[in-house]
Amino acid sequence: MAFKNIKKIFSYDGDDENKSFDEDEYYTISKDNALKIALDDVKLTQSDIRDIDIELDYKYGQTVYEITFDYQQYEYEYYIDARNGDIVKSFKEID
């Protein structure tokens, strides 16, 4: 699927630590949609979880939403591709 109107979203000098991008640029997936994707994956709702943190970041060679939240004794961490909503990586660990 080709997306129309996608702008250059970051500049890259080969070093992930120094990558810069504009959080106001156009992304196909919103923060709310990225959270919904993560919650659907673990079959939870927003009212089930606590300590939600969502940040736009550059990891694994792409721009992702880094999402962390707690549920019961676990901490979940998701990386959701900001362009297409794919789950890039996810982790679950005891908090």
MDTraj code that builds the backbone (N, CA, C; nanometers):
import mdtraj as md
import numpy as np

residues = "MET ALA PHE LYS ASN ILE LYS LYS ILE PHE SER TYR ASP GLY ASP ASP GLU ASN LYS SER PHE ASP GLU ASP GLU TYR TYR THR ILE SER LYS ASP ASN ALA LEU LYS ILE ALA LEU ASP ASP VAL LYS LEU THR GLN SER ASP ILE ARG ASP ILE ASP ILE GLU LEU ASP TYR LYS TYR GLY GLN THR VAL TYR GLU ILE THR PHE ASP TYR GLN GLN TYR GLU TYR GLU TYR TYR ILE ASP ALA ARG ASN GLY ASP ILE VAL LYS SER PHE LYS GLU ILE ASP".split()
xyz = np.array([
    [0.0841, -0.1170, 0.0000],
    [0.0000, 0.0000, 0.0000],
    [0.0889, 0.1238, 0.0000],
    [0.0667, 0.2130, -0.0901],
    [0.1434, 0.3370, -0.0968],
    [0.0643, 0.4481, -0.0275],
    [0.1315, 0.5243, 0.0557],
    [0.0673, 0.6348, 0.1245],
    [0.0986, 0.7635, 0.0500],
    [-0.0007, 0.8468, 0.0350],
    [0.0176, 0.9763, -0.0292],
    [0.0471, 1.0806, 0.0774],
    [0.1123, 1.1861, 0.0392],
    [0.1378, 1.3014, 0.1243],
    [0.2264, 1.2716, 0.2443],
    [0.3131, 1.1734, 0.2354],
    [0.4064, 1.1491, 0.3451],
    [0.5276, 1.2382, 0.3222],
    [0.5605, 1.3154, 0.4248],
    [0.6711, 1.4095, 0.4164],
    [0.7981, 1.3462, 0.4733],
    [0.9088, 1.4103, 0.4488],
    [1.0319, 1.3708, 0.5158],
    [1.0116, 1.3989, 0.6643],
    [1.0345, 1.2984, 0.7468],
    [1.0001, 1.3157, 0.8878],
    [1.1199, 1.3284, 0.9790],
    [1.2391, 1.3035, 0.9296],
    [1.3560, 1.3197, 1.0141],
    [1.4801, 1.3335, 0.9280],
    [1.5843, 1.3809, 0.9913],
    [1.7131, 1.3819, 0.9241],
    [1.7987, 1.2773, 0.9942],
    [1.8877, 1.2149, 0.9207],
    [1.9629, 1.1039, 0.9765],
    [2.1097, 1.1164, 0.9397],
    [2.1946, 1.1114, 1.0404],
    [2.3385, 1.1207, 1.0160],
    [2.4095, 0.9878, 1.0410],
    [2.3330, 0.8787, 1.0552],
    [2.3911, 0.7478, 1.0781],
    [2.4005, 0.7096, 1.2245],
    [2.3659, 0.7998, 1.3138],
    [2.3744, 0.7755, 1.4578],
    [2.2355, 0.7875, 1.5183],
    [2.1786, 0.6761, 1.5650],
    [2.0429, 0.6780, 1.6213],
    [2.0299, 0.7738, 1.7387],
    [2.1350, 0.7934, 1.8160],
    [2.1269, 0.8815, 1.9322],
    [2.1106, 1.0284, 1.8921],
    [2.1580, 1.0650, 1.7741],
    [2.1512, 1.2041, 1.7307],
    [2.0434, 1.2289, 1.6267],
    [1.9567, 1.1340, 1.6080],
    [1.8507, 1.1493, 1.5085],
    [1.7539, 1.2573, 1.5546],
    [1.7122, 1.3400, 1.4626],
    [1.6137, 1.4417, 1.4972],
    [1.4970, 1.4313, 1.4010],
    [1.3787, 1.4608, 1.4517],
    [1.2600, 1.4610, 1.3688],
    [1.1579, 1.5520, 1.4337],
    [1.0613, 1.5919, 1.3589],
    [0.9600, 1.6853, 1.4055],
    [0.8358, 1.6076, 1.4465],
    [0.8011, 1.6122, 1.5761],
    [0.6842, 1.5383, 1.6242],
    [0.5541, 1.5913, 1.5656],
    [0.5556, 1.7093, 1.5073],
    [0.4338, 1.7655, 1.4483],
    [0.4151, 1.7238, 1.3026],
    [0.5113, 1.6524, 1.2462],
    [0.4988, 1.6077, 1.1082],
    [0.3860, 1.5061, 1.0954],
    [0.3495, 1.4789, 0.9729],
    [0.2394, 1.3885, 0.9427],
    [0.2821, 1.2428, 0.9588],
    [0.2064, 1.1691, 1.0374],
    [0.2242, 1.0247, 1.0504],
    [0.0899, 0.9599, 1.0234],
    [0.0921, 0.8422, 0.9676],
    [-0.0317, 0.7711, 0.9371],
    [-0.1019, 0.7278, 1.0643],
    [-0.0260, 0.6911, 1.1664],
    [-0.0806, 0.6404, 1.2916],
    [-0.0682, 0.7491, 1.4000],
    [-0.1764, 0.7759, 1.4709],
    [-0.1730, 0.8720, 1.5811],
    [-0.1282, 0.8014, 1.7092],
    [-0.0955, 0.8788, 1.8110],
    [-0.0593, 0.8207, 1.9409],
    [-0.1740, 0.7364, 1.9957],
    [-0.2961, 0.7860, 1.9836],
    [-0.4123, 0.7112, 2.0334],
    [-0.4291, 0.5789, 1.9595],
    [-0.4104, 0.5804, 1.8277],
    [-0.4206, 0.4567, 1.7506],
    [-0.3086, 0.3596, 1.7858],
    [-0.1891, 0.4118, 1.8084],
    [-0.0768, 0.3259, 1.8464],
    [-0.1051, 0.2572, 1.9801],
    [-0.1604, 0.3323, 2.0753],
    [-0.1967, 0.2731, 2.2041],
    [-0.3035, 0.1660, 2.1856],
    [-0.4022, 0.1929, 2.1031],
    [-0.5078, 0.0953, 2.0776],
    [-0.4510, -0.0335, 2.0177],
    [-0.3542, -0.0215, 1.9279],
    [-0.2906, -0.1385, 1.8670],
    [-0.2220, -0.2225, 1.9743],
    [-0.1491, -0.1563, 2.0641],
    [-0.0805, -0.2281, 2.1719],
    [-0.1809, -0.2950, 2.2654],
    [-0.2853, -0.2218, 2.3035],
    [-0.3851, -0.2772, 2.3951],
    [-0.4628, -0.3914, 2.3319],
    [-0.4944, -0.3797, 2.2048],
    [-0.5628, -0.4897, 2.1348],
    [-0.4762, -0.6150, 2.1342],
    [-0.3459, -0.5959, 2.1228],
    [-0.2545, -0.7102, 2.1184],
    [-0.2566, -0.7893, 2.2499],
    [-0.2716, -0.7199, 2.3623],
    [-0.2743, -0.7878, 2.4925],
    [-0.4166, -0.8042, 2.5463],
    [-0.5147, -0.7655, 2.4634],
    [-0.6569, -0.7805, 2.4980],
    [-0.6933, -0.7089, 2.6277],
    [-0.6475, -0.5815, 2.6369],
    [-0.6788, -0.4953, 2.7504],
    [-0.7447, -0.3678, 2.6992],
    [-0.8045, -0.2925, 2.7905],
    [-0.8585, -0.1611, 2.7577],
    [-0.7793, -0.0558, 2.8343],
    [-0.7976, 0.0689, 2.7967],
    [-0.7238, 0.1763, 2.8626],
    [-0.7599, 0.1856, 3.0109],
    [-0.8824, 0.1505, 3.0466],
    [-0.9221, 0.1554, 3.1874],
    [-0.8570, 0.0432, 3.2693],
    [-0.8028, -0.0591, 3.2031],
    [-0.7360, -0.1694, 3.2727],
    [-0.5940, -0.1347, 3.3164],
    [-0.5318, -0.0384, 3.2498],
    [-0.3881, -0.0152, 3.2677],
    [-0.3614, 0.1137, 3.3446],
    [-0.2352, 0.1291, 3.3882],
    [-0.1935, 0.2511, 3.4588],
    [-0.0532, 0.2909, 3.4116],
    [-0.0140, 0.4108, 3.4475],
    [0.1197, 0.4626, 3.4161],
    [0.1529, 0.4527, 3.2665],
    [0.0655, 0.5091, 3.1858],
    [0.0841, 0.5070, 3.0403],
    [0.1842, 0.6151, 3.0004],
    [0.2790, 0.5774, 2.9160],
    [0.3737, 0.6736, 2.8602],
    [0.3878, 0.6431, 2.7110],
    [0.3700, 0.7456, 2.6286],
    [0.3823, 0.7296, 2.4832],
    [0.4755, 0.8379, 2.4307],
    [0.5806, 0.7954, 2.3626],
    [0.6760, 0.8896, 2.3054],
    [0.7063, 0.8511, 2.1615],
    [0.7226, 0.9512, 2.0784],
    [0.7670, 0.9292, 1.9413],
    [0.9187, 0.9203, 1.9448],
    [0.9735, 0.8151, 1.8858],
    [1.1168, 0.7904, 1.8963],
    [1.1665, 0.7239, 1.7675],
    [1.2968, 0.7106, 1.7562],
    [1.3564, 0.6399, 1.6436],
    [1.4304, 0.5187, 1.6986],
    [1.3799, 0.4007, 1.6675],
    [1.4389, 0.2751, 1.7139],
    [1.4262, 0.1722, 1.6031],
    [1.5179, 0.0780, 1.6018],
    [1.5115, -0.0336, 1.5079],
    [1.5042, 0.0130, 1.3622],
    [1.5668, 0.1276, 1.3345],
    [1.5736, 0.1766, 1.1981],
    [1.4481, 0.2429, 1.1465],
    [1.3578, 0.2828, 1.2362],
    [1.2336, 0.3461, 1.1915],
    [1.1750, 0.4355, 1.3010],
    [1.0851, 0.5223, 1.2622],
    [1.0170, 0.6081, 1.3585],
    [0.9035, 0.5272, 1.4208],
    [0.9035, 0.5218, 1.5537],
    [0.8067, 0.4398, 1.6262],
    [0.7470, 0.5179, 1.7423],
    [0.6297, 0.4740, 1.7843],
    [0.5762, 0.5165, 1.9127],
    [0.6248, 0.4161, 2.0153],
    [0.6969, 0.4651, 2.1153],
    [0.7401, 0.3804, 2.2260],
    [0.6338, 0.3931, 2.3345],
    [0.5674, 0.2846, 2.3634],
    [0.4541, 0.2849, 2.4563],
    [0.4875, 0.1952, 2.5741],
    [0.4745, 0.2490, 2.6945],
    [0.4899, 0.1675, 2.8142],
    [0.3666, 0.1851, 2.9009],
    [0.3276, 0.0776, 2.9662],
    [0.2156, 0.0827, 3.0610],
    [0.2257, -0.0348, 3.1565],
    [0.1570, -0.0224, 3.2694],
    [0.1554, -0.1270, 3.3705],
    [0.0169, -0.1892, 3.3777],
    [0.0156, -0.3192, 3.4005],
    [-0.1073, -0.3945, 3.4236],
    [-0.0748, -0.5027, 3.5252],
    [-0.1490, -0.4994, 3.6364],
    [-0.1230, -0.5886, 3.7481],
    [0.0242, -0.5773, 3.7865],
    [0.0970, -0.6874, 3.7949],
    [0.2379, -0.6803, 3.8355],
    [0.3342, -0.6692, 3.7176],
    [0.2819, -0.6469, 3.5984],
    [0.3654, -0.6449, 3.4778],
    [0.3812, -0.5051, 3.4198],
    [0.4967, -0.4837, 3.3577],
    [0.5193, -0.3645, 3.2765],
    [0.5307, -0.4103, 3.1315],
    [0.4553, -0.3441, 3.0452],
    [0.4570, -0.3748, 2.9024],
    [0.5280, -0.2617, 2.8294],
    [0.6000, -0.2979, 2.7262],
    [0.6663, -0.1995, 2.6412],
    [0.6434, -0.2404, 2.4959],
    [0.5924, -0.1460, 2.4180],
    [0.5635, -0.1704, 2.2761],
    [0.6323, -0.0660, 2.1917],
    [0.6751, -0.1080, 2.0735],
    [0.7254, -0.0179, 1.9708],
    [0.6350, -0.0369, 1.8494],
    [0.5582, 0.0683, 1.8175],
    [0.4610, 0.0651, 1.7088],
    [0.5105, 0.1557, 1.5966],
    [0.5214, 0.1014, 1.4758],
    [0.5652, 0.1796, 1.3603],
    [0.4690, 0.2966, 1.3400],
    [0.5218, 0.4189, 1.3372],
    [0.4391, 0.5399, 1.3280],
    [0.3781, 0.5592, 1.1900],
    [0.4263, 0.4875, 1.0914],
    [0.3738, 0.5036, 0.9554],
    [0.2642, 0.4035, 0.9224],
    [0.2788, 0.2786, 0.9706],
    [0.1825, 0.1772, 0.9273],
    [0.1149, 0.1007, 1.0410],
    [0.1548, 0.1256, 1.1659],
    [0.0895, 0.0616, 1.2795],
    [0.1369, -0.0786, 1.3112],
    [0.2398, -0.1257, 1.2425],
    [0.2923, -0.2580, 1.2734],
    [0.3582, -0.2587, 1.4113],
    [0.3445, -0.3698, 1.4815],
    [0.4160, -0.3874, 1.6077],
    [0.5583, -0.4287, 1.5719],
    [0.6533, -0.3423, 1.6028],
    [0.7935, -0.3671, 1.5705],
    [0.8549, -0.4613, 1.6735],
    [0.8276, -0.4348, 1.8005],
    [0.8759, -0.5177, 1.9110],
    [0.7853, -0.4962, 2.0301],
    [0.7800, -0.5965, 2.1157],
    [0.7063, -0.5807, 2.2414],
    [0.7750, -0.6624, 2.3494],
    [0.7627, -0.6140, 2.4725],
    [0.8224, -0.6795, 2.5877],
    [0.7221, -0.6808, 2.7018],
    [0.7329, -0.7812, 2.7865],
    [0.6518, -0.7901, 2.9070],
    [0.7456, -0.8388, 3.0172],
    [0.7484, -0.7647, 3.1283],
    [0.8332, -0.8074, 3.2383],
    [0.7650, -0.7779, 3.3717],
    [0.8079, -0.8467, 3.4732],
    [0.7513, -0.8219, 3.6059],
    [0.8020, -0.6872, 3.6537],
    [0.7099, -0.6052, 3.6991],
    [0.7408, -0.4678, 3.7411],
    [0.8051, -0.4651, 3.8770],
])
top = md.Topology()
chain = top.add_chain()
for i, resn in enumerate(residues, 1):
    res = top.add_residue(resn, chain, resSeq=i)
    for name in ("N", "CA", "C"):
        top.add_atom(name, md.element.get_by_symbol(name[0]), res)
traj = md.Trajectory(xyz[None], top)
